[in-house]
Amino acid sequence: MQALDRKLLRDFARLWAQFLAIALVLAAGVAVLLMSFGMSRALDETRDTYYERNRFADIFTDARSVPRSMLPILRGIEGVVAVEARVTTFATLDLPDKTDATVAYFASLPEGGSLLNIPLLRRGDWPDPDATDQVLLNEPFAMANGLFPGTTITATLNGTKRSLTVTGWVLSPEFIYTIGPGSLIPDNEDYGIAWMPERVLEAVLDRTGAFDNLAVKIRPDMRPEPVIDALDRLLEPYGSWGAIDRTDQISNAFIDGEITQLQTLAYTLPPIFLGITVFLVNMVIGRIVTLERTEIGLLKALGYSDAAILTHYLLLAALVAAVGVLIGFFAGSWLSYGLARLYANFFNFPYLIYNVSWNTYVIAGLLGLGAATLGAARSAWKAARLAPATAMSPPAPPRFKRNWFDLALNAIRVSQPTMMILRSLIRWPVRAGLSILGMALAVAILVASNFFPDALDHIIDSAFHQSNRQHAVLFFNDLMPESALEDARRLPGVLQAEGQQYLTAVLRNEHRAKRVAIEARRPGNDLSRVVAEDGTVVEAPPGGIVLSRRLAAQLGVRPGDLVEAEFRGNRQGTFELPVTRLVTQYFGLGAYMDQETADRLFQQAPQVSVINVTLDAAETDAFEERLKELPRLAGRAMMLENREGFQETISRNILITTTIYTTLGILITVGVAYNGARIQLSERARELASLRILGFTRGEVGYVLVGEMMLLAVIAQPVGWFLGWGIARLMSEAFTSDLYAIPLIVKPATFSSASLVVLAAAFVSVLIVRRRLDRLNLVSVMKTRE
C-alpha cells in the first residue's frame, strides 16, 4: 500500500463523523430515488403483467340494452381483436350477522369462460354454469365479511330476493381499485363485486339475448379513438353512455395517478439531496486542503505529481460517496420493497413483481459519485496546483478592513462574542449563504411533505361539511319518479329527503371534449350543494350550466361561453348551454344544471336517480334493515363511513410519508449544521482559545460557536418557508388529475413545526461539536500556525 493510500484511510478514519454526516445526506437522496422509482416500476410492471395475463380490455362501454345480434357487427370494426358482452346490475345484499345494507356490482360470466378481464380464481371453485343460485365474490370483499365458499347470502336482484351460495373468491384486473357508488375510496366491507353464470343472470334481469356492458380488445398498433367513435355510433340507438378507453377506466385511472405521484417525487427530491452533498463535500474537502498545506508541499517535494495529489482528494470524496451510496442502496431497497407491498395489497394485486433493474442502481450510484466528485473538484484542483514553496509557508491571513457594518455594530454596542459571530458571516458570505440554503432546503422538504394534512382538512371540510351534508345517499338502477321522495321520507329515521339526477353527457367546445356526469338538482336543495371558495352556495340558473374550474380549463371555456352538451344513455339529445359560473371542486370534474332545465330539455316529468337523506342516529339500524327490502334500490352510501374511511386511509399514507420525509429533513440539517460547526471550530480554534486565555468563560466562548450556526439556522427559516411553499405548489399541480385535486393549503402550524424540527436538529448537532471545544488543549492550539 502506497503512502497516499495509507493517508487516505487515516484521513477517513480521523474525520469519520463529518464524512458519515455527508454520507447520510447522500444516502437519503439515493434512497428516495430508489424508493420512488422502485415503487412506481413495481406497480407499473405488476399492473402490466396482470393486465397481459388476464387480458385486460382496451375499451369499455355501457348501454341500456343491446341485442346480441349486434356482436358480429361490433367484432367487424377495424382494429378490434375481441369483444365480450355482459349483463350487469347493482344490487343490495343481506349478509349473515350484518345489519348494514351492502352493495354489490353483479356481472355475468360467459359460458365458455371469459375472453377479456379474466377473473383469477383465488379460493374455492367456479360456479356451475347450470346452477341458478351460485355466485363468485371478489376476494377483498369476501375476506372483509367472512364470506367463505359455502356461505349463503341474500341478494335483491330485479326486485326479487334470491338466496345465493358463494362458490369461490376471485380477483379481476377490471376491479383492482373498487369504489362503490358515491364513495371516495374502496370500502371492502360494504361494496363488492359478484359474478354469476351468464344464462342465469340474463334470466334474472330479463335480458336474455341482450347485453348492457361491453369490453373490447384492439390491436396494439391501433389507436382507440376511431374504435370508440365507431362503437358510439353503432350503440347510440341502444342508449349508449359512451365508450371510454382504459386510461379513463376508474380502477386503472387511480393506479395511474399513484404511479405519476411516485415518479414526481423521484424527479423532485433527489436533486435537493445531491445539491446539498456537493456543498458539504466542497466545504469539508476545502477545509482539509487548507489544513494540509504543509503535507501537500512535502508530498510534492518528495516527487508526487499534481495528478497524484488531485486523485488523492478526489478518492477521499469518492470514499464518502461509496459509503453514502451503499447506505442509500440498502435503505432505498428496503423502503421500496416494503412500500411496494403495501401498495400491492391496497390495490388488490394477486402478486407483486418487484424487479428494480440494475441500471437504476447504476444511475443512482453514478449520481451520488458525481455529486461528491463535483463537490471536491475545486479544492482538489487547488491542492494539485499548489507549488511546494508556497505550500510549505503559512497561508497569507485574510485582509480585513473596517466598513459601515463595523461602525453599525459599534453604534449598537453589541458584545464582543456577538461581534465575532456577525463579522464571521459578513467576511465569509458565500459559505454562510450556502449553509443557509442547505438548512432552508431541509425546512422546505418538511413543509412540502407536511402540507398534505392541511389540504386533507380543507378537502374534508369542503366535501363533507359544506357541499355534501347528507347522512346517506340512495342510488337506483333506473330513473325514479319524483314521488319516490315521499317514499324515502317514510323510511325509518329519515328526517330530510332531497332528490337529484345524474345525466351522462359529452361536453364539447370546438375540438375539445370531455365525458362527464352532470348533476341536475332543484334550487334550494340543502343537503347536496355546490359551494364556492367564499362559502356562498352556488345554484345553476335556468338554462345554464355551472362547471368546475378544472373541467372548464380542459374545455377552454369561461363564464359566458356556450358549451355543447351531447347527452347519452337514458336521456339523449344535443343542446348548447351557456356557462354561467366556475367553481372549485376537489373530487371529479363537476358540472351542474337546474333540474327544471333538464326536465324541459327532455320533455319529461320530474325524475330522480339519487336521493339524499338525513337520519336520526338512533334509528340508523332500522333504516339499514329497511333498505334491504327496497326492490329497486341499487345501493347506498353512508357519508359518515365514507368520511371516516377516507380520513383513515389518507391519514395512514400521510403518516408513512411524513415519517420518511421528517427523517430526511433531519439528516440534511445534521449534515449541514454538524459539518459547518466542525469546520468553524477548526478554523477559529486559535481565536476561541485566545478568548479563554483572556478570561472569557466557557459559556461565552461556546456562545460564539453555537451562536453562529443557530443564527444561520434562524435566517434559513423564512427562506425554507418560501422554498417549501414553492415545492408544495409544484407537487399540488403534479398530483392533480381528473379524479381529484390537491389544494395548496399550508397552515402556519406547518411552517412552525418544520422550523422547530430543523432548529432542534441544528441545535443538537452544534452541541455535539461544542463538547470538543471544552476538551481543547489551549497550549497546543496556540502553538498551531494558521
C-alpha positions in Angstrom: 0.0 0.0 0.0 1.4 3.4 -1.0 1.8 6.3 1.4 -1.0 8.2 -0.1 -3.3 5.3 0.2 -2.5 5.0 4.0 -3.0 8.7 4.4 -6.4 8.4 2.6 -7.6 5.7 5.1 -6.2 7.6 8.1 -8.0 10.8 7.0 -11.2 8.9 6.5 -10.9 7.3 9.9 -10.0 10.6 11.6 -12.9 12.5 10.1 -15.4 9.7 10.2 -18.1 11.7 11.9 -18.1 14.5 9.4 -17.9 12.1 6.5 -20.8 10.0 7.9 -23.0 13.1 8.2 -22.3 13.8 4.5 -22.8 10.2 3.5 -26.2 10.1 5.2 -27.4 13.1 3.2 -26.2 11.5 0.0 -27.8 8.2 1.1 -31.1 10.0 1.6 -31.0 11.2 -2.0 -30.1 7.7 -3.3 -32.8 6.1 -1.1 -35.5 8.5 -2.3 -34.5 7.9 -5.9 -34.6 4.1 -5.5 -37.8 4.2 -3.3 -39.8 6.3 -5.8 -38.6 4.6 -9.0 -38.7 1.2 -7.4 -42.3 1.5 -6.2 -43.5 3.1 -9.4 -41.8 0.5 -11.5 -43.0 -2.4 -9.3 -46.6 -1.1 -9.6 -46.3 -0.5 -13.3 -44.8 -3.9 -14.1 -47.2 -5.7 -11.8 -50.1 -4.0 -13.4 -48.9 -4.5 -16.9 -48.2 -8.2 -16.2 -51.6 -8.7 -14.6 -53.3 -6.9 -17.5 -51.5 -9.0 -20.1 -52.0 -12.4 -18.4 -55.7 -11.7 -17.7 -56.4 -9.8 -21.0 -57.5 -6.5 -19.6 -59.7 -4.8 -22.2 -58.7 -1.6 -24.0 -62.2 -0.1 -24.4 -65.3 -0.2 -22.2 -68.9 0.9 -22.8 -72.3 0.6 -21.2 -75.7 0.9 -22.7 -79.4 0.3 -21.7 -79.9 -2.8 -23.7 -78.2 -4.0 -26.9 -79.3 -7.1 -28.8 -76.6 -9.8 -29.1 -77.2 -9.8 -32.9 -75.0 -6.6 -32.9 -71.9 -8.5 -31.7 -70.8 -9.7 -35.2 -71.0 -6.1 -36.4 -69.0 -4.8 -33.4 -66.4 -7.5 -34.0 -66.1 -6.3 -37.6 -64.9 -2.8 -36.5 -61.5 -2.0 -37.9 -58.8 -2.9 -35.3 -61.0 -4.9 -33.0 -59.5 -8.2 -31.9 -62.1 -9.4 -29.4 -65.3 -8.3 -27.7 -67.0 -9.6 -24.7 -70.6 -8.8 -23.8 -72.1 -9.0 -20.3 -75.2 -8.2 -18.4 -74.6 -6.2 -15.2 -76.5 -4.6 -12.3 -76.2 -3.2 -8.9 -77.9 -5.0 -6.0 -78.3 -4.9 -2.3 -77.1 -7.8 -0.2 -78.3 -9.2 3.1 -75.2 -10.8 4.7 -75.2 -13.1 7.7 -74.7 -11.3 11.1 -74.6 -7.9 9.4 -77.1 -5.1 10.0 -75.8 -2.7 7.3 -77.2 -2.9 3.8 -74.4 -3.9 1.5 -74.0 -3.2 -2.2 -72.6 -5.4 -4.9 -72.0 -5.0 -8.6 -73.1 -8.1 -10.4 -71.6 -9.2 -13.7 -72.2 -12.2 -15.9 -69.7 -15.0 -16.5 -69.7 -16.2 -20.2 -70.5 -19.8 -20.6 -67.3 -20.7 -22.4 -65.1 -18.7 -20.0 -64.1 -15.1 -20.1 -62.1 -13.8 -23.1 -61.3 -10.4 -21.5 -60.9 -9.2 -17.9 -60.4 -12.8 -16.9 -61.1 -13.4 -13.2 -58.3 -15.1 -11.3 -59.7 -17.9 -9.0 -58.1 -17.5 -5.6 -60.2 -19.9 -3.5 -63.0 -22.4 -3.9 -64.4 -23.3 -7.3 -66.1 -21.8 -10.3 -69.9 -21.8 -10.2 -71.8 -24.5 -12.1 -73.0 -22.9 -15.4 -76.4 -24.6 -14.9 -76.8 -23.6 -11.3 -79.2 -20.8 -10.5 -78.0 -20.0 -7.0 -74.2 -19.8 -7.2 -72.0 -16.7 -7.1 -68.3 -15.7 -7.1 -67.2 -12.8 -5.0 -64.1 -10.6 -5.2 -61.6 -11.7 -2.6 -61.2 -8.4 -0.6 -65.0 -8.1 -0.1 -65.3 -11.8 0.8 -62.4 -11.6 3.3 -63.7 -8.4 4.9 -67.1 -10.0 5.5 -66.0 -13.6 6.2 -67.9 -15.0 3.2 -66.1 -18.3 2.7 -67.1 -20.7 0.0 -70.3 -22.5 1.1 -71.7 -19.3 2.8 -75.2 -18.4 1.8 -76.1 -14.7 1.2 -79.3 -13.0 0.0 -79.4 -10.5 -2.9 -82.2 -8.4 -4.2 -82.0 -8.8 -8.0 -84.5 -7.2 -10.2 -86.8 -6.6 -7.3 -86.7 -10.2 -6.1 -84.8 -11.7 -3.1 -82.6 -14.6 -4.0 -80.5 -16.9 -1.8 -77.1 -17.4 -3.3 -74.2 -19.7 -2.3 -70.7 -18.5 -2.5 -68.5 -20.9 -4.5 -65.2 -19.1 -4.6 -63.2 -15.9 -4.4 -61.6 -14.2 -7.4 -59.6 -11.2 -8.4 -60.1 -9.3 -11.6 -57.9 -6.7 -13.4 -61.0 -4.7 -14.0 -61.5 -4.2 -10.3 -58.1 -3.5 -8.8 -59.4 -0.4 -7.2 -63.1 -1.0 -6.3 -65.1 2.2 -5.5 -68.8 1.9 -4.9 -71.4 4.5 -6.0 -70.9 7.7 -4.1 -67.7 6.6 -2.4 -64.3 8.2 -2.4 -62.1 5.2 -1.5 -62.5 1.4 -1.6 -64.8 0.1 1.2 -64.4 -3.7 1.1 -66.9 -4.2 3.9 -69.8 -2.5 2.2 -69.1 -2.8 -1.5 -68.1 -5.8 -3.5 -68.1 -7.4 -6.9 -70.1 -10.6 -7.7 -70.2 -12.9 -10.8 -73.0 -15.2 -11.8 -73.3 -17.6 -14.8 -74.4 -15.7 -17.9 -77.6 -17.5 -18.6 -78.7 -17.3 -15.0 -78.1 -13.5 -14.7 -79.7 -12.8 -18.1 -82.8 -14.6 -17.0 -82.9 -13.0 -13.6 -82.6 -9.5 -15.1 -84.9 -10.2 -18.1 -82.2 -9.6 -20.6 -81.9 -12.9 -22.4 -80.5 -12.2 -25.9 -79.2 -8.8 -24.9 -76.3 -7.2 -23.0 -75.6 -3.8 -21.4 -71.8 -3.9 -20.9 -69.1 -4.4 -23.5 -65.4 -4.9 -23.2 -63.2 -4.6 -26.4 -59.7 -5.6 -27.1 -57.9 -3.8 -30.1 -54.7 -4.4 -32.0 -51.6 -3.0 -30.2 -50.9 -0.7 -33.2 -54.5 0.7 -33.3 -55.4 4.0 -31.7 -58.5 3.7 -29.5 -60.2 6.9 -30.8 -61.5 5.5 -34.1 -62.9 2.4 -32.4 -64.6 4.5 -29.7 -66.2 6.7 -32.4 -67.5 3.6 -34.2 -68.8 2.0 -31.0 -70.6 5.2 -30.0 -72.2 5.5 -33.5 -73.4 1.9 -33.6 -74.6 1.7 -30.0 -76.2 5.2 -29.8 -79.7 3.8 -30.7 -79.5 1.4 -27.7 -78.9 4.1 -25.1 -75.1 4.0 -25.0 -73.4 6.0 -22.3 -70.3 6.4 -24.4 -67.2 4.3 -24.8 -64.0 5.0 -22.9 -60.5 3.7 -23.2 -58.6 2.1 -20.4 -57.0 5.4 -19.3 -60.4 6.6 -18.1 -61.5 3.3 -16.6 -61.8 4.2 -12.9 -59.6 1.4 -11.5 -56.8 2.0 -13.9 -57.0 5.8 -13.6 -56.4 5.6 -9.8 -53.4 3.4 -10.3 -52.0 5.8 -13.0 -52.4 8.6 -10.5 -50.4 6.9 -7.9 -47.6 6.0 -10.3 -47.5 9.6 -11.5 -47.2 10.8 -7.9 -44.3 8.4 -7.2 -42.5 9.5 -10.3 -43.0 13.1 -9.4 -41.3 12.5 -6.1 -38.4 10.8 -7.8 -37.8 13.9 -10.0 -38.3 16.5 -7.3 -36.5 15.5 -4.1 -33.2 13.6 -5.0 -31.7 16.7 -6.8 -32.1 18.6 -3.4 -30.0 16.0 -1.6 -27.4 15.7 -4.3 -27.0 19.5 -4.4 -26.5 19.6 -0.6 -23.9 16.8 -0.9 -22.0 18.9 -3.4 -21.9 21.8 -1.0 -20.9 19.7 2.1 -18.1 17.8 0.2 -16.8 21.1 -1.1 -16.8 22.6 2.4 -15.1 19.7 4.1 -12.5 18.8 1.4 -11.7 22.6 1.1 -11.0 22.8 4.8 -8.9 19.6 4.7 -6.8 21.1 1.9 -6.3 24.3 3.8 -5.2 22.4 6.9 -2.8 20.1 5.0 -0.9 22.7 3.0 2.4 21.7 4.6 1.8 18.0 3.9 0.9 18.8 0.3 4.2 20.7 0.0 6.2 17.8 1.4 4.5 15.4 -0.9 5.3 17.5 -3.9 8.9 18.0 -2.7 9.2 14.2 -2.5 8.2 13.8 -6.1 4.4 13.2 -6.1 2.8 14.6 -9.2 -0.1 17.0 -9.5 -2.2 14.2 -10.8 -1.5 12.0 -7.7 -2.5 14.9 -5.4 -5.6 15.6 -7.4 -6.5 11.9 -7.4 -5.9 11.6 -3.7 -8.5 14.2 -2.7 -11.0 13.0 -5.3 -10.7 9.5 -3.9 -11.4 10.8 -0.4 -14.6 12.3 -1.8 -15.3 9.1 -3.7 -14.9 7.0 -0.5 -17.5 9.2 1.2 -19.8 8.8 -1.8 -19.3 5.0 -1.7 -20.4 4.8 1.9 -23.4 7.0 1.2 -24.4 5.1 -1.9 -24.2 1.7 -0.1 -26.4 3.0 2.7 -28.7 4.5 0.2 -28.9 1.2 -1.7 -29.8 -0.7 1.4 -32.3 1.9 2.8 -33.9 2.5 -0.6 -34.3 -1.1 -1.5 -35.9 -1.8 1.9 -38.2 1.1 1.7 -39.1 0.5 -1.9 -39.9 -3.2 -1.4 -41.9 -2.6 1.8 -43.9 0.2 0.4 -44.5 -1.6 -2.9 -46.0 -4.5 -0.9 -48.3 -2.1 0.9 -49.4 -0.6 -2.4 -49.9 -4.0 -3.9 -52.2 -5.1 -1.0 -54.1 -1.8 -1.2 -54.7 -2.2 -4.9 -55.7 -5.9 -4.6 -53.0 -7.2 -6.9 -52.8 -11.0 -6.8 -49.0 -10.8 -6.8 -46.2 -8.3 -6.8 -43.5 -8.2 -9.4 -40.6 -6.3 -7.8 -37.6 -6.1 -10.0 -35.6 -2.9 -9.8 -33.3 -3.1 -12.7 -29.5 -2.9 -12.3 -29.3 0.3 -14.3 -31.4 2.1 -11.7 -28.8 1.3 -9.1 -26.0 2.3 -11.6 -27.7 5.6 -12.3 -28.2 6.3 -8.6 -24.6 5.3 -7.8 -23.2 7.4 -10.6 -25.3 10.4 -9.5 -24.0 10.0 -5.9 -20.4 9.6 -7.0 -20.8 12.6 -9.4 -22.2 14.8 -6.7 -19.3 14.0 -4.3 -16.7 14.4 -7.1 -18.1 17.7 -8.2 -18.0 19.0 -4.6 -14.4 18.0 -4.2 -13.2 19.0 -7.7 -12.4 22.7 -7.0 -10.5 22.0 -3.7 -8.6 19.0 -5.2 -7.6 21.1 -8.2 -6.4 23.8 -5.9 -4.3 21.3 -3.9 -2.8 19.9 -7.1 -1.8 23.3 -8.3 0.0 24.4 -5.1 3.7 25.0 -5.6 5.9 23.2 -3.0 7.4 26.5 -1.7 4.0 28.2 -1.4 2.5 25.1 0.3 5.3 25.0 2.9 4.8 28.6 4.0 1.8 29.6 6.2 -1.2 30.9 4.2 -1.5 34.7 4.0 -4.0 35.9 6.5 -7.2 37.3 5.1 -7.2 41.1 4.7 -10.0 42.8 6.5 -10.8 46.5 6.9 -13.4 48.4 8.8 -16.5 49.3 6.9 -20.0 50.6 7.6 -21.0 47.3 9.2 -18.3 47.6 11.9 -19.4 51.1 12.5 -23.0 50.0 12.9 -22.0 47.2 15.3 -20.1 49.7 17.4 -23.0 52.1 17.4 -25.4 49.5 18.8 -22.8 48.3 21.3 -23.0 44.5 20.8 -20.9 42.2 23.0 -17.5 41.0 21.7 -18.7 37.4 21.1 -21.7 38.7 19.2 -19.4 40.9 17.2 -17.3 37.9 16.2 -20.4 36.0 15.1 -21.7 38.8 12.9 -18.3 39.6 11.4 -17.8 35.9 10.5 -21.0 35.9 8.5 -20.0 39.1 6.7 -16.4 38.0 6.0 -17.5 34.7 4.5 -20.8 35.4 2.8 -20.7 32.6 0.3 -20.2 29.9 2.9 -22.8 31.5 5.1 -25.3 31.7 2.2 -24.8 28.0 1.3 -25.3 27.0 4.9 -28.5 29.0 5.0 -29.6 27.4 1.7 -28.8 23.9 3.0 -30.9 24.3 6.1 -33.6 26.1 4.2 -34.0 23.1 1.9 -34.4 20.9 5.0 -37.3 23.2 6.1 -38.7 23.2 2.5 -38.8 19.4 2.4 -40.7 19.3 5.7 -43.1 22.0 4.6 -43.7 20.3 1.3 -44.3 16.9 2.7 -46.5 18.1 5.6 -48.9 20.3 3.6 -51.0 17.2 2.8 -52.7 17.1 6.2 -53.6 20.8 5.7 -55.0 20.0 2.3 -56.8 17.0 3.7 -58.6 19.1 6.3 -59.7 21.6 3.7 -61.0 18.8 1.4 -62.9 17.2 4.2 -64.5 20.5 5.3 -65.4 21.4 1.7 -66.6 18.0 0.6 -68.3 16.7 3.7 -69.3 19.6 5.8 -70.2 22.3 3.3 -71.1 20.5 0.0 -72.3 17.1 1.0 -74.2 17.4 4.3 -76.5 14.3 3.9 -76.1 11.3 6.1 -76.9 8.7 3.4 -77.2 8.6 -0.4 -79.6 6.2 -2.1 -78.9 5.1 -5.7 -81.3 3.5 -8.1 -80.7 1.4 -11.2 -83.3 3.3 -13.2 -84.8 6.8 -13.1 -87.5 7.1 -10.5 -90.5 9.5 -10.4 -90.1 12.4 -8.0 -92.8 10.8 -5.9 -90.1 8.4 -4.7 -89.0 11.2 -2.4 -92.2 10.7 -0.3 -91.4 7.0 -0.1 -87.9 7.9 1.1 -89.3 10.2 3.8 -91.3 7.4 5.2 -88.3 5.2 5.8 -87.3 4.7 9.5 -85.3 7.6 10.9 -85.4 9.8 7.8 -85.6 13.5 8.7 -85.0 15.1 5.2 -85.0 13.7 1.7 -84.0 15.5 -1.4 -83.5 14.2 -5.0 -81.2 14.9 -7.8 -80.4 13.4 -11.2 -77.2 12.3 -12.8 -77.0 12.8 -16.6 -74.1 11.4 -18.6 -73.0 13.8 -21.3 -70.1 14.7 -23.5 -69.3 18.4 -23.2 -67.6 20.0 -26.3 -66.0 23.3 -27.2 -64.6 23.3 -30.7 -62.1 20.4 -30.8 -62.1 19.8 -27.1 -64.4 17.2 -25.5 -64.9 15.7 -22.1 -67.3 12.9 -20.9 -68.8 13.9 -17.5 -71.8 13.2 -15.3 -73.9 16.4 -15.0 -75.7 16.7 -11.7 -79.2 18.2 -12.0 -80.9 19.4 -8.8 -83.6 21.7 -7.6 -83.0 25.2 -6.5 -82.8 25.4 -2.7 -81.5 21.9 -2.1 -79.8 21.9 1.3 -78.2 18.5 1.6 -76.1 18.3 -1.6 -74.9 21.7 -2.6 -72.3 23.5 -4.7 -70.3 25.8 -2.5 -67.9 28.5 -3.9 -64.5 29.3 -2.4 -66.0 32.2 -0.4 -68.5 29.9 1.2 -71.6 31.0 -0.7 -74.0 28.4 -2.2 -74.0 28.3 -6.0 -77.1 27.3 -7.9 -77.2 26.8 -11.6 -79.7 29.3 -13.2 -82.4 28.1 -15.5 -81.0 27.3 -18.9 -77.3 27.4 -17.9 -74.6 25.2 -16.6 -72.0 25.6 -13.8 -68.6 23.9 -14.3 -65.7 23.1 -12.1 -62.5 25.1 -12.9 -60.5 22.1 -13.9 -63.3 21.0 -16.3 -63.6 24.5 -17.7 -59.8 24.6 -18.2 -59.8 21.3 -20.1 -62.6 22.6 -22.4 -61.2 26.0 -22.7 -64.4 27.9 -21.7 -65.1 30.8 -19.4 -68.3 32.2 -18.0 -70.5 33.5 -20.8 -69.2 30.9 -23.4 -71.5 28.3 -24.9 -70.7 24.7 -24.5 -72.3 21.8 -26.5 -73.8 19.1 -24.3 -74.4 15.7 -26.0 -76.4 13.6 -23.5 -76.0 9.9 -23.5 -77.8 6.9 -22.0 -81.3 7.2 -20.6 -81.7 10.7 -21.9 -80.3 11.6 -25.3 -80.0 14.8 -27.2 -77.6 17.6 -28.0 -78.0 21.1 -26.7 -76.0 24.3 -26.4 -75.8 25.6 -22.8 -74.2 28.9 -21.6 -71.5 28.6 -18.9 -72.8 30.8 -16.0 -70.1 30.3 -13.4 -67.0 28.4 -12.4 -66.4 26.8 -9.0 -63.6 24.9 -7.3 -64.2 21.2 -6.8 -61.7 18.6 -5.4 -63.3 15.4 -6.5 -64.1 14.6 -10.1 -64.9 17.1 -12.9 -68.1 18.7 -11.7 -70.9 20.0 -13.9 -74.2 21.2 -12.6 -77.5 22.3 -14.0 -81.1 23.1 -12.9 -83.5 20.2 -12.5 -86.3 22.0 -14.2 -84.0 22.8 -17.2 -83.2 19.1 -17.6 -86.9 18.2 -17.4 -87.7 20.8 -20.0 -84.9 19.8 -22.4 -86.0 16.1 -22.4 -89.8 16.9 -22.1 -90.1 14.6 -19.1 -91.9 14.5 -15.8 -89.7 15.3 -12.8 -87.5 12.3 -12.1 -84.6 11.4 -9.7 -81.8 8.9 -9.8 -80.3 9.7 -6.4 -82.0 10.6 -3.1 -80.0 12.3 -0.3 -81.3 11.8 3.3 -80.5 12.9 6.8 -81.1 10.4 9.6 -82.0 10.2 13.3 -78.9 8.4 14.6 -81.0 6.3 17.0 -82.8 4.7 14.1 -79.8 4.0 11.7 -80.0 0.3 12.2 -83.7 0.2 11.4 -83.1 2.4 8.3 -80.4 -0.1 7.1 -82.7 -3.1 7.7 -85.4 -1.4 5.7 -83.1 -0.7 2.8 -82.6 -4.4 2.3 -86.3 -4.7 1.4 -86.4 -2.0 -1.3 -86.7 -3.8 -4.6 -85.4 -1.0 -7.0 -82.5 0.2 -4.8 -79.1 -0.2 -6.4 -77.1 0.8 -3.4 -76.5 3.2 -0.7 -73.5 5.3 0.6 -73.2 6.3 4.2 -71.4 9.6 4.2 -70.1 9.3 7.8 -68.5 5.9 6.9 -67.2 7.5 3.7 -65.6 10.4 5.5 -64.1 8.2 8.2 -62.7 5.7 5.7 -61.3 8.5 3.6 -59.6 10.1 6.6 -58.3 6.7 7.9 -56.8 5.7 4.6 -55.3 9.1 3.7 -54.0 9.6 7.3 -52.2 6.3 7.3 -50.5 7.2 4.0 -49.6 10.6 5.3 -48.2 9.2 8.5 -45.8 7.0 6.5 -44.8 9.8 4.1 -44.4 12.3 6.9 -42.2 10.0 8.9 -39.9 9.3 5.9 -39.5 13.0 4.9 -39.1 14.2 8.5 -36.2 11.8 8.8 -34.8 13.1 5.5 -35.1 16.7 6.7 -33.3 15.9 9.9 -30.5 14.3 8.0 -30.0 17.4 5.9 -30.0 19.6 8.9 -27.5 17.4 10.8 -25.2 17.2 7.7 -25.1 21.0 7.2 -25.0 22.1 10.9 -22.6 19.5 12.2 -20.1 19.9 9.3 -20.4 23.7 9.5 -19.7 23.7 13.2 -16.8 21.3 12.9 -15.2 23.5 10.2 -15.8 26.6 12.2 -14.2 25.1 15.2 -11.1 24.0 13.2 -10.8 27.5 11.6 -11.3 29.5 14.8 -9.7 27.3 17.3 -6.9 29.9 18.0 -9.4 32.7 18.3 -11.6 30.7 20.7 -8.5 29.6 22.7 -7.4 33.2 22.9 -10.7 34.2 24.4 -10.3 31.6 27.1 -6.9 32.8 27.9 -8.2 36.4 28.1 -10.7 35.4 30.7 -13.9 34.6 28.8 -15.9 31.8 30.3 -16.6 28.5 28.6 -20.2 29.6 28.1 -19.1 32.9 26.4 -16.7 31.1 24.1 -19.2 28.3 23.3 -21.7 31.0 22.5 -19.5 32.1 19.6 -19.6 28.6 18.1 -23.2 27.8 18.8 -24.5 31.3 18.1 -23.1 31.5 14.6 -24.7 28.2 13.4 -28.0 28.9 15.2 -28.1 32.4 13.7 -27.7 30.8 10.2 -30.4 28.3 11.1 -32.8 31.1 12.1 -32.1 33.1 8.9 -32.8 29.9 6.9 -36.3 29.6 8.2 -38.1 32.2 6.0 -36.1 31.1 3.0 -37.2 27.5 3.7 -40.8 28.5 4.1 -40.8 30.2 0.7 -39.0 27.2 -1.0 -41.3 24.7 0.8 -44.4 26.6 -0.4 -43.0 26.5 -4.0 -42.3 22.8 -3.9 -45.7 22.1 -2.3 -47.3 24.1 -5.2 -45.4 22.0 -7.8 -46.5 18.8 -6.0 -50.1 20.0 -5.8 -50.2 20.7 -9.6 -48.4 17.4 -10.4 -50.8 15.3 -8.3 -54.0 16.9 -9.7 -55.9 14.7 -12.2 -59.5 14.2 -13.5 -60.2 12.1 -10.3 -59.2 14.6 -7.7 -57.3 17.8 -7.0 -55.0 18.6 -4.1 -55.5 22.2 -3.0 -52.4 24.2 -1.9 -53.3 24.8 1.7 -50.3 25.4 4.0 -51.3 26.5 7.5 -49.0 28.5 9.9 -48.6 25.4 12.1 -47.0 23.6 9.2 -44.3 26.2 8.8 -43.7 26.4 12.6 -43.5 22.6 13.0 -41.0 22.4 10.2 -38.9 25.2 11.7 -39.0 23.6 15.2 -37.7 20.3 13.8 -34.9 21.9 11.9 -33.8 24.3 14.7 -33.8 21.4 17.2 -31.7 19.2 14.9 -29.3 22.1 14.2 -29.0 22.8 18.0 -28.3 19.2 18.9 -25.7 18.9 16.1 -23.9 22.1 17.2 -23.9 21.0 20.9 -22.2 17.8 19.9 -19.4 19.8 18.3 -19.3 22.2 21.3 -18.2 19.4 23.5 -15.0 19.3 21.5 -14.5 22.9 22.4 -14.4 22.1 26.1 -11.7 19.5 25.5 -9.4 21.8 23.6 -5.8 21.9 24.8 -5.2 25.7 24.9 -1.4 25.4 24.8 -1.4 23.0 21.8 -3.9 25.2 19.9 -1.9 28.4 20.5 1.2 26.7 19.0 -0.5 25.9 15.7 0.4 28.1 12.8 -2.6 29.3 10.8 
